[in-house]
């Protein structure tokens, strides 16, 4: 991955208009975390990720976030049907716009 600053990322952001968008968020922040992660560190990380995902979804006027209970960072492995459903919804919404 290229290393860029938060400022560079924010400067490059552009609104997505009414682009269909669903951002999936893990529901289990302890799952898959290194053993040394404290509860406080995990809670702080969860707060940051939730805020970033809300910010990402807000780029679209119809964007939404979904928390997937029991899923860790690898949502596609932990809850594949949630990913499939979200993709199908986004595709259907995009097709209905055309």
Buried (B, 14 or more C-beta within 10 A) or exposed (E): EEEEEEEEEEEEEEEBEEBBBBBBBBBBBEEEBEEEEEEEEBEEEBEEBBEEBBBBBBBBEBBBBBBBEEBBBEBEEBBEEBBEBBEEBBEEBEEEEE
